[in-house]
Structures are given as C-alpha cells and as structure tokens.
Amino acid sequence: MNETPSFTDDDPRGGLKRREAIGAAMAGGLALSGLSTPAHAASGVRTLASHGQLRAAYDHVIVGAGSAGCVLAHRLGRAGRRVLLIEAGMRSTLPAVAIPPAWPSLQESALDWRYETTPQPGLDGRTITCPRGKAVGGSSIINALAYQRGHAAAYDRWPAGWRHADLLPYFRRAETFSGGANAWRGGSGPLHVLSLADVADRTPVAEAFMAAAQQSGFPTTPDVGGELTTGVGWNQLSIAGHARADAATAYLDSLASGPAEVQVDLLAGVQVLGLEIERGRCLGVRLPEGVVRPEGDVLLCAGAIDSPRLLMLSGIGPADELRALGIASAVNLPDVGRHLEDHLLLAGVAYQARREVPASRYNHADSLLYVPHATPGESPDILVMCLSVPFVRPTVGPLSAPAYVLVPCHLRPRSRGSVRLASSDPRAVAIIDPRYLSEPDDLAVLAKGVEIAREIGAARAFDDWRSKEVYPGPAWTTDAGRHDFIRRATDSFHHPVGTCRIGAVVDERLCVKGIAGLRVVDASVLPGLPASMCNAAVTAVAEKASDLVIAG
C-alpha cells in the first residue's frame, strides 16, 4: 500500500479560531502535530489504496463518509449490498478526537474543511467560521458530541412520512442509551449515547445551574431525549466508555462483528469532482481518475454545504445561475442551495467566578435548559447551556479564568441563507451566506434568551460561585446597548440544514427530482431545524433512508 499522507495544522488564512476561545481553559492542551492517518480503515471494511483496487461492480456509491454516509454503508452492507464509500478526508488517529473535552482543538484543525461565510451585515460585517469534518466520520469527528432528539413538534412541521412518529423508531434503532431502552430510547444500536444523569463526575457549576434554573421557575426533565424534552436537565453525548463515539467508530467499525461478511469498500483521500448525468439519469460519480458507475443509486451524503455544491456542479440547480458559470443545465431545480437554516448561539452571558471552576470531563456543557415554549405543545425557541469555561466571542471582550458562561441559543431562527457556486471549478469552495440576523425577530428571541440566562445567573444557587457578571453588564441597560451586544456576541451553532430539502429538491423517498438513480441523504434534506443539535436527526434520517434504498 502506498504511504498515506499526514495532516498538518497550518492555517494560511489566520484569523480567529473558535478552539482558541476555549482551548486556553483545557488542562494541558493537546498538540495537533501528532495527527496521522492509518494504513487501513475500520475492520470489516475493505480500504482501498487506489482507484485501481475498485471492484468490478457496486450496487451503490456513497459520496461522503460523514454521519449519514456511515449509517448507509453499515445498513446496506448488512443487507448484502456491494457498497463503495468515498471520502475526501482520511481516517484520523489523532488522540484528541477520542477525548470529549478536547473537541475545541479539532475545529479549525486539519480535520476541518475550514469553511467561512461571507461577511454578515447582521453581525457588523463579521465572517463566521463554518466547521465541516474532513475525515472518515465527517463532522461527528469534530463536533461537541451533543446527541439529542429534540421536541416532537419541530419534526411534525416536516412533510408526511418524516414526522416525529415516523422517525422515532429510527432514533431508537440507532442508539444504545446509557439509561436503558424504553418507549423513547434504544438499547442495542451501534451508537452509544451517554446521559450525564448516569455519571457522578459532573462539574459542580453545572449542578449550580440545575438548581438555579429550578429557582427561576423552570421544570426539570430526567431525560432530555425521552418523553419530556423541555426543562433543565443533564446533557447527552455520543460517548462510549470515556471516548467519543463518532459515526465511523459506531457504524463502520461495528461491521467487523456482524454475522456475515460485508462488501463495503472505503476509498478515502479522494475528492469527488461531480456526478455523471446523462438524459435525466445519474450514471455515476466523477473522480480524478475516472467515473465510478454503480448498478443502483448514487447516494449523495456530502452535507448541507457540499451536497448542493456537487449537484450544481453537475447541472442540477437554478438553471440561469449555472449557465452564467458555463455549466449546462441537467434539470432546473431553483431550490438547490437555497433555504439554508442554522441555529444561532450567543457567547455569552459571562461571570467571573469566586474560585477555580473544575474542568468538565465531557464537553464543557454538562447541563442545559430547553426553555418550554409559551404555547403548550410547541417546540422551544430557546436553549441555554452552562459552560464551565471562559467562552465569549473576542468581539465581546476579554474574559479570564476562573469564569463560567451561560450561552443562549436560538433554535428556530427565521433568517434564511444560501449556498452558491463561486465558479465551475469542482475544487472551488462554495459561497456560504446564512444571512444571520437578517430577520429582526431573531434578534428579539436572542434578547429574550439573554434575559433568561441573566435571571438564572443571578439566582441564589450561583451565589457561592458568582463574583460578578462581566458580560453583558452595563451594556444591557439600553436598547442600543442590547442590540450592539447581541450583534457582537452572536455566533453560529454550526448546524446548517435545508439546502436540498424534502419536498423542494428531493421527494419523500429522498430521490432528486427530475433525475433518476440519485438520492441525497444528509442534513441538507432536513426541511427545518430540529429543536436541538442536529446529529441525532441526521442519523435517524439516514437510518430511515437505508430502509428506503433497500426497498428500492
């Protein structure tokens, strides 16, 4: 086998890195120079060293080995299908990937595509980083490990067949929950989900947040992924033992222990250049060394940024825009790349602590509050997380340890953006414009989130920890000061969805409209944001998609 490349951590762009905002609080830190790629991938999956090792025939080609791609490879492989899984990144053995509190060091690293948005007028012209995983496992390799289903009402706004009752069996099928199986939770799935209710080493600041939220009148929930998904509770994370349980370890590595040999090949380190479209049918996938043509569907799982990019490069999208770039139209689908949605967070409502804040052994946010909506049965608009590290945007100001931060998040923003092509160059990065805070209501919801966070932060339960409120402080006393603080403190939660959404770009079977032999399965097909982090929703959608593909 040829020598595989090593990752480096050079960043020619310079500029702010999110990991630097938290990394200073991580004991000892972790150097990225030790990152390398193994000579082979998961046991049970045949790793190809070159294009020349491809099988003579495949039933399916999967583009992208992120969360959705790994789920599909697992389920289709178990069903006896011959599968080729293509990933631009490599399999990482960087120790930081496995260590839950080290996740900030992974974003803006060599495991990240390091995308950025266009300058955002709603954020005073700032560009925002858009981390996307560049490795086998995709963004599940570099995310903050949160794994939560969220409120049912958010899914019940989706098209028929994709609502909460339709997806609940797939949420359960995917997971092994630390609290055991029940009507809401799974007990034998590939992905391990740890509730911090089931551990004893939670950070004491998170305990204070739990008590403070109750003192402020909010209910508790014993399981934020169970029957009651609102209220204050313990975080839930994709962790097995003490290590990250990403999509690659959960879904690819587990193929080695199945009852029968699988026929799943992994071609890593190869960037897909486009799709081969002819007379309304997707015939295959264009690679630097040629075209791979499966006997069945091509399954596009490149994520909410790169799936629409690859479709548009292949002539699937807004015809006039594509022709202007010299790309012949295969089918006019104006919604490709449109309707980009993303959660917002605000970093943050910050407090100087009276003494050292013990470090989290998990993801720095051991407890959180899903604020119940004023309308009974509606999904929450606001999430507040308690971070045990001094995490604020540099545009807000300095914050030295010891400190803790309450971070409000907007779960149902109205602002919509887009992903567009910069050129017809298949290696060019897409233009990402989320249009953050372009809708005034989003600013108002974030302001409400700050009010809730400040109320909790001033509760008696924090008296033993709170020295003073650093941010927003006096800035919150006027309307102008509030709006200025929100625009300086707002950041992305990094949950882009909707750019190939069900009903507009793909049908209810996730088949691309007007093109045979092509499905999209990833966050881009989500018709709206879940009222939680997105990885669980993407995993459940991919689980259901695998059944649709097997059914034909």
C-alpha positions, 0 to 999 in steps of 0.5 A, a space after each residue: 500500500 502506498 504511504 498515506 499522507 499526514 495532516 498538518 495544522 497550518 492555517 494560511 488564512 489566520 484569523 480567529 479560531 473558535 478552539 482558541 476561545 476555549 482551548 486556553 481553559 483545557 488542562 494541558 492542551 493537546 498538540 495537533 502535530 501528532 495527527 496521522 492517518 492509518 494504513 487501513 480503515 475500520 475492520 470489516 471494511 475493505 480500504 482501498 489504496 487506489 482507484 485501481 483496487 475498485 471492484 468490478 461492480 457496486 450496487 451503490 456509491 456513497 459520496 461522503 463518509 460523514 454521519 449519514 454516509 456511515 449509517 448507509 454503508 453499515 445498513 446496506 452492507 448488512 443487507 448484502 449490498 456491494 457498497 463503495 464509500 468515498 471520502 475526501 478526508 482520511 481516517 484520523 488517529 489523532 488522540 484528541 478526537 477520542 477525548 470529549 473535552 478536547 473537541 475545541 482543538 479539532 475545529 479549525 484543525 486539519 480535520 476541518 474543511 475550514 469553511 467561512 461565510 461571507 461577511 454578515 451585515 447582521 453581525 457588523 460585517 463579521 465572517 463566521 467560521 463554518 466547521 465541516 469534518 474532513 475525515 472518515 466520520 465527517 463532522 461527528 469527528 469534530 463536533 461537541 458530541 451533543 446527541 439529542 432528539 429534540 421536541 416532537 413538534 419541530 419534526 411534525 412541521 416536516 412533510 408526511 412520512 418524516 414526522 416525529 412518529 415516523 422517525 422515532 423508531 429510527 432514533 431508537 434503532 440507532 442508539 444504545 442509551 446509557 439509561 436503558 431502552 424504553 418507549 423513547 430510547 434504544 438499547 442495542 444500536 451501534 451508537 452509544 449515547 451517554 446521559 450525564 444523569 448516569 455519571 457522578 463526575 459532573 462539574 459542580 457549576 453545572 449542578 449550580 445551574 440545575 438548581 438555579 434554573 429550578 429557582 427561576 421557575 423552570 421544570 426539570 426533565 430526567 431525560 432530555 431525549 425521552 418523553 419530556 424534552 423541555 426543562 433543565 436537565 443533564 446533557 447527552 453525548 455520543 460517548 462510549 466508555 470515556 471516548 467519543 463515539 463518532 459515526 465511523 467508530 459506531 457504524 463502520 467499525 461495528 461491521 467487523 462483528 456482524 454475522 456475515 461478511 460485508 462488501 463495503 469498500 472505503 476509498 478515502 483521500 479522494 475528492 469527488 469532482 461531480 456526478 455523471 448525468 446523462 438524459 435525466 439519469 445519474 450514471 455515476 460519480 466523477 473522480 480524478 481518475 475516472 467515473 465510478 458507475 454503480 448498478 443502483 443509486 448514487 447516494 449523495 451524503 456530502 452535507 448541507 454545504 457540499 451536497 448542493 455544491 456537487 449537484 450544481 456542479 453537475 447541472 442540477 440547480 437554478 438553471 440561469 445561475 449555472 449557465 452564467 458559470 458555463 455549466 449546462 443545465 441537467 434539470 432546473 431545480 431553483 431550490 438547490 442551495 437555497 433555504 439554508 437554516 442554522 441555529 444561532 448561539 450567543 457567547 455569552 452571558 459571562 461571570 467571573 467566578 469566586 474560585 477555580 471552576 473544575 474542568 468538565 470531563 465531557 464537553 464543557 456543557 454538562 447541563 442545559 435548559 430547553 426553555 418550554 415554549 409559551 404555547 403548550 405543545 410547541 417546540 422551544 425557541 430557546 436553549 441555554 447551556 452552562 459552560 464551565 469555561 471562559 467562552 465569549 466571542 473576542 468581539 465581546 471582550 476579554 474574559 479570564 479564568 476562573 469564569 463560567 458562561 451561560 450561552 443562549 441559543 436560538 433554535 428556530 431562527 427565521 433568517 434564511 441563507 444560501 449556498 452558491 457556486 463561486 465558479 465551475 471549478 469542482 475544487 472551488 469552495 462554495 459561497 456560504 451566506 446564512 444571512 444571520 440576523 437578517 430577520 429582526 425577530 431573531 434578534 428579539 428571541 436572542 434578547 429574550 434568551 439573554 434575559 433568561 440566562 441573566 435571571 438564572 445567573 443571578 439566582 441564589 444557587 450561583 451565589 457561592 460561585 458568582 463574583 460578578 457578571 462581566 458580560 453583558 453588564 452595563 451594556 444591557 441597560 439600553 436598547 442600543 446597548 442590547 442590540 450592539 451586544 447581541 450583534 457582537 456576541 452572536 455566533 453560529 451553532 454550526 448546524 446548517 440544514 435545508 439546502 436540498 430539502 424534502 419536498 423542494 429538491 428531493 421527494 419523500 423517498 429522498 430521490 432528486 427530482 427530475 433525475 433518476 438513480 440519485 438520492 441525497 441523504 444528509 442534513 441538507 434534506 432536513 426541511 427545518 431545524 430540529 429543536 436541538 443539535 442536529 446529529 441525532 436527526 441526521 442519523 435517524 434520517 439516514 437510518 430511515 433512508 437505508 430502509 428506503 434504498 433497500 426497498 428500492 
